[in-house]
Amino acid sequence: MSTSASMRGRRLPAGRKADLAAYVAENGQVTVGDLAQHFGVSIDTVRRDLDQLHREGALVRTHGGAVSTVDGGLRDKGLDVRMGVQIEEKERIARLAAEMVDDGAVVMLNAGTTTLAVARALRNHRDLTIATNNLRIPAEIAPSAFRDLYVFGGAVRTITQATTGPVTFTLTAGGPEVDIRCDLALVAVGAVDASGYSTTNLGDAGMMAEMIERAERTAILADSSKLGRRLFGQVATLDRADYLITDTAPTGALAAALAEAGVSVVTG
């Protein structure tokens, strides 16, 4: 072991964890192996440190490493990276969301890894009509679950594997738009605070807002790492949704604001 690595290994745990958090913030995304080598400590020590720092909100634990929460965290990370973040939480949210969907319902799903988990959780449903801008859903939803599946057109954002454009369809090229409505919109957002629901991209925010407008009921999907935060583009105020589905119930000012807005919080 090098002299510098030995010195790093002898640092007090609190000091090492502070350095580790700073290193993740500086690099954005790191693996457990990278951190073990950089700080001259064992894999198990790094894992314990990352777990504690995740609980403290200093970073977001991923499968095999960690991602920074600085400057919006995953704002510019690709879909495959985000699929490794908050895996268990997203699966729980997906199961709760799927329980809200009746067979034969018309459902809108926006882009993101949480809604992709919802699509997989719908495998036991039947006769659904699905409309989405999530380009991964057609390949991952069970064919037996839906009667019709529609993908909204528009510009393709490769990093999110989704389209960005109007929430509309036409029967013929250049023809009039068809007025579409859904029973339930399941909308995954990047952040939730007392001012409302928000995300990082204005085009995405516009699509989410329009999905909400076209829905009889709306459920916002957000894991607990997104609560109490605000991002660049507001999607809607709190009262525009009927439900917030999350893994851990919000507390304090956010809990009070949700209750005042009439939003039912669903956790599991």
N, C-alpha and C positions, 0 to 999 in steps of 0.2 A: 504494500500500500504506500502511496506517495506521502511525503511529509504534509502537504496541504490537505490531503484526504484524511490523514490521521488527526490533524488539528480539527477538521470539521467533525470527525467522528467523536471527539472528546468534548464538543460543545454541549452545554446544558440543553436538555430536550426543548425547553421553551424557546431558547435562542435558535435552535435548529429549525423548529417549526415556523418561526417567524421568517427565517431565511428561505425555507421551503415555499411558504406562501408567496413571498416576494418573487422567487424564481418562477413559479407557475404564472404569476401575474405578468411577468416580463416576457415569458415565452408563449403564453396563450394556451398551449396544449402540450402536455408532457406524459411520458409513460413512467410506470413504477421503476422499470429498469434504468431509465435515464436518471431518475432522481437518486436511486441507490448508488449509482456510479458517481454522480456529481458530488454527493454529500458523504460518500465513503461509509455508508451504513447498510444494514441488511434490507432485503426486500420486505421482510415482515415488519421491520421498524418503519419503513416508508409507508406501508399500508396502514399501520396504526395511526401514524401522523396524518395521513390523508383523510382517514375516517373522522378523526377529531376535527380537522380543519373544515371538512364538509359540514359537520354538525354545527360548527360555529359560523358557517356562512362565508368563510374566507375563500372557498373555491367550490367547484362542483366535481364530485367524485364520478369517474367514469369506469367502465370495465377496462382494467389494465392501466389506469392512470388518473389524470385530473385535467380539468379545463378551468381557465380563469373566469372569474365573474366580473372583472374590471371592464368598464366601458361597454356594458351591455352583454358581456360574456360571450354568448354563442352567436352574436349578431352576424358575423361573416363566416361562420363555420358551415361546412357542407352537411347534407342530410345524413350521410354515413357516419360522420363524427357525432352528430346530435343523437343518433340512434343508440349510442353507447352511454348516454347521460340519463340519469334518473330512470333506469329501466324498470325497476320494480314499481315505482310510483306510477309511471305511465301505464303499466299493465293493469294496476288496480283501477285507475281512472277509466281505462278502456272497458273493463268489465262493468263498472257502474253505468257508463254511458250506454253500453249495449242493452242493459236492462231497461232503459227508457224507450227502446225502439220496439214498436209493435210489428208483428208480421204484416206485410202488405203496406207498410208506411212509405212515405216519400221523405227521404233524408238528404240533407246537404252536408257535405264534409269539406273543410278547407284543407290547405296544405299543412304538412308537418308530421313529425314522428308520432305524436300522440294520436292524431286522427288515423294514422296508418295502423296503430295498435288497435283502435276501435274497429277498423275494417276487418282485421283478423278476428276480433272478438265477436263479430256478427255471423260466424260460420254456421251457427245452428238456426239462424233466422231464415225465413222464406218469403219470396214474392216482394222483395224490397225494390223500390225505385231509388237509385243513388245518383246524385249529381255532385260533381267534385272538380276541383282544379288540381288535385293531388295526382300526379302522373304515376305514382307507385301503386295506387289502390287497385287499378284494373288487374294488375298481375298478382296481387296478394289477397284480395277478397275471394272467398269461396264462391265458385260459379253457382252453386245451389242456393246461395243466399239471396240473389237478386233476380228480378224479372227484367229490369232495364237498368243500364248503367250509362251515364252521360258524363263527358268531360268537357268543361268549359274551355273555349278557345282563347287565344291571346298569345302574348309573347311568352316564350319558355325561359324560365329562370333555372339554368342548369344546376346552380349550387343548391337550390331547394327542391329541384325536380318537380316543378309545378308550373302552371300557367298563370299569367297575370293579365286580366282583361275584364270585360263586362260579364256580369252574371246573367247572361241571356243566351237564347238559341233562336235560330230561324229555321223554318221548314225548307226553304229553298235559298240558294245563294243570292244575296242581295234582297231577299224578301223581308217582309215585316217581322219584327221580333214577336215571339210567343210569350205571353204573360205566364210566368212559371211561379208556382208556390210550393212550399213543402210543409209537412207536418212538424218536422223537427230539424233545426240547424244545430250541428255539433261543431263548435268553433273553438279551435285551439289558439290561444293568444300567448304573446311573449311576456306580458306583465299585467298585474291587477293591483290598482291602488284605489284610494277613495275617490279619485277623479274619474275612474272608469277602466276600460280595457284598452291595452295598447300593444303595438308591435314595432318592429324596426323599419319596415319598408312601407312607403305610402301606397304603392299599388296593392300590396297585400291587405293593408288596412281598409282600402276602398272595397275590395272584394268581400272581406269579412262583414263590413257594415251592410253591404247589399244583401248578403245571405241572411243576416239577421232581419232585415226589412221584409224579406220574402217568406219568413217562417211563422207558423202559428205559435211555436214554442222554440226557445233558444236555450241551449246549455253551453256555457263557457267551460272549456277544459284548460286547467292550469295546475301544474304540480306546485308543491309548496315553495320551491326555489324561486317562483315567479311572483309570489304574493308580496305586497308592500313595495312594489317597484313600479317605475314609470319609464316607458320607452318613447321613442321619437314620435310615432304616429298614433293618435288616438283612434280607436275603432268605434267605441260607443261609450256612453255613460253607463253606470252600473245598472240603472233601472231598465235598460233595454234588453236584459237577459232575464230569464225565469229561474235559471239554476246556475250555480257554480259547482263544478265537479272537481274535487281536489283530493290529495292524499292525506292532508292534515288541515283541520279546521283553522281558519284565520282567527286572530285574536285582536284585542285592542281596537284602535280606530277603524281598521278595515272591517272587522267583524260588525262594528256598530253601523258603519256606512252601508254595508250589504243588507243588514236588517232593515235599515231605514228605506232602502231602495226596493225592498220586497223581494230580494233574491234569496231563494232557498239554497243553502249550502249542503252539498251531498258529499260525504266522505266515506272511505272504506279502507 
